[in-house]
């Protein structure tokens, strides 16, 4: 920001309701009314870029969405594999039961 003596002076007329909002915001932020107006104008012109733009927010959301979709796809693949294994379980249980019975018969026959 420029040195204060380099600032240009001007007069601005505000509607009473807007002035009250500026005054309230300045008080909340611990700023003078002038500083609050300057801060808000700078933000509107993107002079002090200490906040992110709408485009940057959109890019962050796209990146997070892509990460989420990749994780969801991986989880879906794992779930499908688990589901396939689960569906085999009754058959596997039956095979093991039959093997155990066969083993018993073989041991009993000896």
C-alpha positions, 0 to 999 in steps of 0.5 A: 500500500502507498504511503499515507501522504501519497493518498488522494483525498476525495469526498463520497456520498453514501446512502445512510443504510450503506454508511451504517453497514460500513461503520458497523463493519469498520468497528467490528474489524477495528478499523476507521471508516476510511480504512474499511472503505479502502480495504473493501475497494481494494478487494473489489479490484483485486489489488491486494490478493489476500483472498482467493478468486472464484476461479481459484475456488472452482479449481480447488473444488475440481481437484478435490472432486477428482480426488474423491472420484478416484477414491470412490472408484478404488473403493468401488473396485474393492467393494466389488471384489469383496462382494464377489468373495462374499458371494463365493462364501456359501460354495466355499463353506460347502466345499470345506464341509465336504472335505472335512467329511471326506477326511473323517471317512478316510481316517475312520476307514483306516 
